[in-house]
Amino acid sequence: MTQTTLDDSALPYGHITVIGAGAWGTALAAVARRAGREVTIWGRDAEVVDEINGSSRNERYLPDTPLPEGMKATTDMAEALSGAEAVLIVTPSVTLRDIAADMRPHLPQGIPVALCAKGIETGTGLLLAEVAGEELPGHPIGALSGPTFARETVLGHPTAATIAFDFSYRDRLEPEKSPAARLSVSMGSASFRPYISDDLVGVEIGGAVKNVIAIACGIMTGAGFAENTRAALITRGMDEMKTLAETLGGRRETVTGLSGAGDLTLTCSSTTSRNMSLGTQLGQGIPRPECFGGEDVVVEGEVNAISVHDLARKLRVRLPICEAVHDVLHKGADITQTFQDLWSQPLEAEPKAMSLKFNHPTGGKT
């Protein structure tokens, strides 16, 4: 395969609008600003918006973390999108359809939109890019994903991510003009390194499934198990990501990259991740309503567990870890018994091509 070298002819977008002033939205706005872009950030909370404008801070979501000066924040959607050359949507996945519909009257045709939330729409089973495509026809839709904690990104710790858009025939002839390449150049800096992908499906599946696997890792950690267990869950969880991605037309190779293995490893390794943190608290026996001190904290993997489970059932693919998490979260299944059942499933060959399966010696499920 011929390798195309992108040179300085890949032009950055001059004005980037970020929809969502939470931790990750603010972090990406900071990344774009440090890369030299004009940046507008939209948020619902007037206090957060005023603080960003007045003191270059967002203490609610990123306490004690200074932001670069010059970002403009607003609660007005029309104002936020005025002059935008590219848009990042960084709101929870369950709000995407409504947010995209709100954007539609104010966004000129052809402006590329990258989704920075991760998930699958509950009920429809649509990937988020498909949801956005329905609400924002005429716009290239992509995704930005990878192993990225917001605070570390804002503080300038070296961070890498993947920017994925479907590549048209023209994009392949002139890749320097593709939305993926232009947005990568727009966001790249000394500390933020974006990679380019044409496998939007693979990137989206990695982002959705890894949240569910992180809850599984948290549950087992909270229950007192250690590194062997977590490593097994990460590895077999990645296989579930590959299976679902490939079934939907994505590439298994994508799942071994930043948006798959990278994001999975990070999310499953630290309670900085709300998914891992939720699982850890559940594994310690804390009832769900009392997790996070009783605060109403949005945990993407909790919603993703439903949508991933339902989509896998619809496609007739087996995702045992995701199913176990779904049953614990949404069916009240006993944690100990559920994970005992997971570990005592029929023994299989790791290379799928061997097509072997034997009953587990303990008499587990068949």
WOKA-V253485 format. One record per residue. RES is the residue in one small letter. OMEGA is omega as a letter, one per 40 degrees, with the letter a starting at -180 (none if undefined). Layout:
{{RES	OMEGA} {RES	OMEGA}}
This chain:
{{m	a} {t	i} {q	i} {t	i} {t	i} {l	a} {d	a} {d	i} {s	i} {a	a} {l	i} {p	i} {y	a} {g	a} {h	a} {i	i} {t	i} {v	i} {i	a} {g	a} {a	i} {g	a} {a	a} {w	i} {g	i} {t	i} {a	a} {l	i} {a	i} {a	i} {v	a} {a	a} {r	i} {r	i} {a	i} {g	a} {r	i} {e	a} {v	i} {t	i} {i	i} {w	i} {g	i} {r	a} {d	a} {a	a} {e	i} {v	a} {v	a} {d	a} {e	i} {i	a} {n	a} {g	a} {s	a} {s	i} {r	i} {n	a} {e	a} {r	a} {y	i} {l	a} {p	i} {d	a} {t	a} {p	i} {l	i} {p	i} {e	i} {g	i} {m	i} {k	i} {a	a} {t	i} {t	a} {d	a} {m	a} {a	i} {e	a} {a	a} {l	i} {s	i} {g	a} {a	i} {e	i} {a	a} {v	i} {l	i} {i	a} {v	i} {t	a} {p	a} {s	a} {v	a} {t	a} {l	a} {r	a} {d	i} {i	a} {a	i} {a	i} {d	a} {m	a} {r	a} {p	a} {h	a} {l	i} {p	a} {q	i} {g	i} {i	a} {p	a} {v	i} {a	a} {l	a} {c	i} {a	a} {k	i} {g	i} {i	a} {e	i} {t	i} {g	a} {t	a} {g	a} {l	i} {l	a} {l	i} {a	i} {e	i} {v	a} {a	i} {g	i} {e	a} {e	a} {l	i} {p	i} {g	i} {h	i} {p	a} {i	i} {g	a} {a	i} {l	a} {s	i} {g	a} {p	a} {t	i} {f	a} {a	a} {r	i} {e	i} {t	i} {v	a} {l	i} {g	i} {h	a} {p	a} {t	i} {a	i} {a	i} {t	i} {i	a} {a	i} {f	i} {d	i} {f	i} {s	i} {y	i} {r	i} {d	a} {r	i} {l	a} {e	a} {p	i} {e	i} {k	a} {s	i} {p	a} {a	a} {a	a} {r	i} {l	i} {s	i} {v	a} {s	a} {m	a} {g	i} {s	a} {a	a} {s	a} {f	a} {r	i} {p	i} {y	a} {i	i} {s	i} {d	a} {d	a} {l	i} {v	a} {g	i} {v	a} {e	i} {i	i} {g	a} {g	a} {a	a} {v	a} {k	i} {n	a} {v	i} {i	i} {a	i} {i	i} {a	i} {c	i} {g	i} {i	a} {m	i} {t	i} {g	a} {a	i} {g	i} {f	a} {a	a} {e	i} {n	a} {t	a} {r	i} {a	i} {a	a} {l	i} {i	a} {t	i} {r	i} {g	i} {m	i} {d	i} {e	i} {m	i} {k	a} {t	a} {l	i} {a	a} {e	i} {t	a} {l	i} {g	i} {g	a} {r	i} {r	i} {e	a} {t	a} {v	i} {t	a} {g	a} {l	a} {s	i} {g	a} {a	a} {g	a} {d	i} {l	a} {t	a} {l	a} {t	a} {c	a} {s	a} {s	i} {t	i} {t	i} {s	i} {r	i} {n	i} {m	a} {s	i} {l	i} {g	i} {t	i} {q	i} {l	i} {g	i} {q	i} {g	i} {i	i} {p	a} {r	a} {p	a} {e	i} {c	a} {f	i} {g	i} {g	i} {e	i} {d	a} {v	i} {v	i} {v	a} {e	a} {g	i} {e	i} {v	a} {n	a} {a	i} {i	a} {s	i} {v	i} {h	a} {d	i} {l	i} {a	i} {r	a} {k	a} {l	i} {r	i} {v	a} {r	i} {l	a} {p	a} {i	i} {c	i} {e	i} {a	i} {v	i} {h	a} {d	i} {v	a} {l	a} {h	i} {k	i} {g	a} {a	i} {d	a} {i	a} {t	a} {q	a} {t	a} {f	i} {q	i} {d	i} {l	a} {w	a} {s	i} {q	i} {p	i} {l	a} {e	i} {a	i} {e	i} {p	a} {k	a} {a	i} {m	i} {s	i} {l	i} {k	i} {f	i} {n	i} {h	a} {p	i} {t	i} {g	a} {g	a} {k	i} {t	none}}
